[in-house]
Amino acid sequence: MSTTASPIAAVPVLETARLTLRGFRADDFDAWFTISRTPAYHRYFSPEPMPAEEVWKLVLRSAGHWMIMGYGFWAVEEKAGGRFVGAIGFLHLKRDLTPELGDAPEIGWVTDPEVHGRGYASEAVAAVLAWGESHFGLVRTVCIIHPDNAPSLRLAAKFGYREYARTTYHEQPIVLLERPGRQ
């Protein structure tokens, strides 16, 4: 009997000055669901808040991605108090897009609207990109952002992401951005 090895990986814990990035737990669901109900959170994903089932799938996908791909999303919590404030990481969803993303790791981030403007997203993106460079090497990474999401577009630009195409995904306009691998 032959088996195929899978890249099962423990989720590394990343720390910044104010944040801990860690693997997802079942008890992250309630906080993520509460955050997902706010229009400031979901407005660039969907006109309506995600139902509980979809948020639960995100928690499961975030945890499971690590087991299959060896990378995934981290739960982001404040060091002071341990409050869940978002999610960030790399994924590979085989999105049905034209142009295709290919096999480039796709970075994504989302934070609780209550913490917008505090620099948490920048702190977390810097930590995740550093992890990505040590894990993947100096490879091209991509992200997709709604064209009206100016704060996320600024954040992507801050870290070297540049627009290379515009398209639609799930009936929403999106900007495709890439960060070339460093030579």
C-alpha positions as CSV (number, residue, x, y, z in Angstrom):
1,M,0.0,0.0,0.0
2,S,1.4,3.4,-1.0
3,T,0.6,6.6,0.7
4,T,1.4,10.2,-0.3
5,A,3.1,12.3,2.3
6,S,1.2,15.5,3.3
7,P,3.0,18.6,4.5
8,I,1.2,18.6,7.9
9,A,2.6,21.6,9.7
10,A,2.2,23.0,13.1
11,V,1.2,26.6,12.9
12,P,4.2,28.7,14.0
13,V,3.5,31.5,16.4
14,L,4.6,34.9,15.3
15,E,4.9,37.8,17.6
16,T,5.1,41.5,17.0
17,A,5.3,44.4,19.5
18,R,1.6,44.3,20.1
19,L,0.2,41.2,18.5
20,T,0.4,37.4,18.6
21,L,-0.3,35.5,15.4
22,R,-1.3,31.9,16.2
23,G,-3.2,29.0,14.8
24,F,-7.0,29.1,14.9
25,R,-9.0,27.5,17.6
26,A,-12.7,26.7,17.7
27,D,-13.3,29.4,20.3
28,D,-12.2,32.0,17.7
29,F,-15.6,31.5,16.0
30,D,-17.6,33.7,18.3
31,A,-15.3,36.7,18.0
32,W,-14.9,36.3,14.2
33,F,-18.7,35.9,13.8
34,T,-19.4,39.1,15.8
35,I,-16.8,41.1,13.8
36,S,-18.1,39.7,10.5
37,R,-21.6,41.2,11.2
38,T,-20.4,44.8,11.0
39,P,-20.8,46.5,7.6
40,A,-17.3,48.0,7.8
41,Y,-16.0,44.4,7.9
42,H,-18.0,42.7,5.1
43,R,-18.6,45.7,2.7
44,Y,-15.8,44.7,0.3
45,F,-16.7,41.0,0.4
46,S,-20.5,40.9,0.2
47,P,-23.4,43.2,0.5
48,E,-24.7,41.1,3.4
49,P,-23.0,39.7,6.5
50,M,-21.8,36.1,6.2
51,P,-24.0,33.6,7.8
52,A,-22.6,31.7,10.8
53,E,-22.0,28.6,8.6
54,E,-19.6,30.6,6.3
55,V,-17.7,32.1,9.2
56,W,-17.3,28.6,10.7
57,K,-16.0,27.4,7.3
58,L,-13.4,30.2,7.4
59,V,-12.2,29.0,10.8
60,L,-12.0,25.4,9.6
61,R,-10.3,26.4,6.3
62,S,-7.8,28.5,8.2
63,A,-6.9,25.6,10.4
64,G,-7.0,23.0,7.7
65,H,-4.9,24.9,5.1
66,W,-1.9,24.4,7.3
67,M,-2.4,20.6,7.3
68,I,-2.6,20.3,3.5
69,M,-0.4,23.2,2.3
70,G,2.1,23.7,5.1
71,Y,0.9,27.4,5.3
72,G,-2.3,29.2,6.0
73,F,-3.9,32.0,8.0
74,W,-3.1,33.0,11.5
75,A,-5.6,34.3,14.1
76,V,-4.4,37.7,15.2
77,E,-4.8,38.7,18.8
78,E,-3.7,41.6,20.9
79,K,-1.0,40.7,23.4
80,A,-2.6,42.9,26.0
81,G,-5.7,40.9,26.9
82,G,-5.6,38.3,24.1
83,R,-8.6,39.7,22.1
84,F,-9.1,38.3,18.6
85,V,-8.7,41.2,16.2
86,G,-8.4,39.5,12.8
87,A,-6.9,37.0,10.5
88,I,-3.9,37.2,8.1
89,G,-1.8,34.7,6.2
90,F,-1.1,33.0,2.9
91,L,-3.5,30.7,1.1
92,H,-4.0,28.8,-2.2
93,L,-7.7,28.6,-3.1
94,K,-7.4,27.7,-6.8
95,R,-9.6,30.7,-7.5
96,D,-11.5,30.7,-10.8
97,L,-10.0,34.0,-12.0
98,T,-8.8,35.4,-15.3
99,P,-6.0,36.1,-15.3
100,E,-5.1,33.1,-13.0
101,L,-3.1,33.6,-9.8
102,G,-1.2,30.4,-10.6
103,D,0.7,28.8,-7.8
104,A,1.9,32.1,-6.2
105,P,1.1,32.2,-2.5
106,E,-1.8,34.6,-2.0
107,I,-1.6,36.9,1.1
108,G,-4.8,38.2,2.7
109,W,-5.7,40.1,5.8
110,V,-8.8,41.3,7.6
111,T,-9.1,43.1,10.9
112,D,-11.8,44.1,13.3
113,P,-13.0,47.6,12.2
114,E,-12.7,48.6,15.9
115,V,-8.9,48.4,15.5
116,H,-8.5,50.1,12.2
117,G,-6.0,53.0,12.2
118,R,-3.8,51.5,14.9
119,G,-1.2,50.0,12.6
120,Y,-2.1,46.4,13.5
121,A,-2.5,45.3,9.9
122,S,1.0,46.8,9.0
123,E,2.5,45.0,12.0
124,A,0.9,41.7,11.1
125,V,1.7,42.0,7.3
126,A,5.4,42.7,8.1
127,A,5.6,39.6,10.3
128,V,3.8,37.3,7.8
129,L,5.9,38.5,4.8
130,A,9.1,37.9,6.8
131,W,7.8,34.4,7.6
132,G,6.8,33.9,4.0
133,E,10.3,34.8,2.7
134,S,11.9,32.3,5.1
135,H,9.3,29.6,4.2
136,F,8.8,30.1,0.4
137,G,12.0,31.9,-0.4
138,L,12.1,35.1,-2.4
139,V,9.1,34.2,-4.6
140,R,6.3,36.2,-6.2
141,T,3.3,36.6,-3.9
142,V,-0.2,38.0,-4.9
143,C,-3.3,39.4,-3.3
144,I,-6.7,40.5,-4.4
145,I,-8.5,43.6,-3.1
146,H,-11.7,45.4,-3.9
147,P,-10.9,48.6,-5.8
148,D,-12.8,50.7,-3.3
149,N,-10.8,49.4,-0.3
150,A,-8.4,52.2,-0.2
151,P,-6.8,51.3,3.2
152,S,-6.0,47.8,2.0
153,L,-4.7,49.0,-1.3
154,R,-2.4,51.5,0.6
155,L,-1.2,48.7,2.8
156,A,-0.4,46.4,-0.1
157,A,1.5,49.2,-1.8
158,K,3.5,49.9,1.4
159,F,4.8,46.3,1.2
160,G,5.6,46.4,-2.5
161,Y,2.5,45.0,-4.1
162,R,1.6,46.5,-7.5
163,E,-1.5,46.2,-9.6
164,Y,-1.2,43.9,-12.6
165,A,-4.9,43.3,-13.6
166,R,-8.5,44.1,-12.8
167,T,-11.3,41.5,-13.0
168,T,-14.4,40.3,-11.2
169,Y,-14.6,37.6,-8.6
170,H,-17.9,36.4,-7.2
171,E,-19.6,39.2,-9.0
172,Q,-17.4,41.8,-7.3
173,P,-14.7,43.9,-9.0
174,I,-11.2,43.2,-7.7
175,V,-7.7,44.4,-8.3
176,L,-5.0,41.8,-8.6
177,L,-1.7,42.8,-7.1
178,E,1.7,41.1,-7.1
179,R,4.9,41.5,-5.2
180,P,7.8,40.1,-7.3
181,G,10.2,37.8,-5.7
182,R,13.3,39.5,-4.5
183,Q,16.5,38.7,-6.4
